[in-house]
Amino acid sequence: MDSRSVATELAEFEKNIQALIALLDAMLPIGRQPNKDQLAAIIDVCAWAHSEWIRIHPFANGNGRTARVWADSIVVRYGLPPFVRFRPRPGVGYVEASMKAMQGDWKPNAVVFRQLLDDFTKHNPKMTPNGDTSTRNAAGSLPTILAVSTFLALTHPNS
């Protein structure tokens, strides 16, 4: 990707992440723990941001670490623990999911991040969202998940 393409992709990333965060902010008031549907939406946005950064790949080195900072900054914003470790790289399919992200598919990262959160909360039970460690099947039909899913589908129709 040439530098103009990277600049264009980063501008699009900035626009989309601001819109997604605004959606989540509107649906999840400060200080309130997310329910399962909201948790699923947060993880999806986290996975999307991480994957997009990996796909755009703006730096010669450090893209993965920067993507993990994006992921953790999003989850911490909504009261979740920073479960995506920087070093060493996370396990549980992280590398494979990141390879898919380079091809524009963010969904495998959502699966990996749900597993990472499950693993983190099993080892740190006091940091469990809503006292429930089961996030693997945290999908739902509330407006939060619908709005985030719709936005992601409209902005990334091929993934």
C-alpha positions, 0 to 999 in steps of 0.5 A: 500500500502506498503512502497516499492509500495509507493516509486515505485508509487512516482517515476512513478508520478515524471516521469509522472508529469515531462513529462506532464509539459514538454509537457505543457511548450513546447506548452505554452510559458512563459507569454502567456495566455492559449487559451481554448484548452491549459486551458483544458490541464492545468486543466487535468494535474492539476486534474491528479496530484491531483488525483494521489497524492490522490491515492498514499496516501504517508502520514498518514495525509495531502495527500489532502492538499498536492494534492491541493498544487500540483494542485495550483502550476501547474495552477499558473505556467501557469498564472492561479489563485490558485483556489483550496483552502486548507481549508476548503476542496473545495465543488462542488463534491470535496470529491466524485471526490477524492474518485474516485481518490483513485480508479484511476479515475482522470477525475471527479476531472477535472470536479470539477476543471473546476467548481472551476475555474468558481466559482473563476473567477465569484467572482474574475473577474480581475483574469479571464483567457482570460476574459472568465469564461466558462471553463466547456466545454473547450475541443478542438482538438489542439495539446496541448489537444491531446498530454496531453490526449494521454499521460494520456491515455497511462500511465493510460489506465484504467481511 
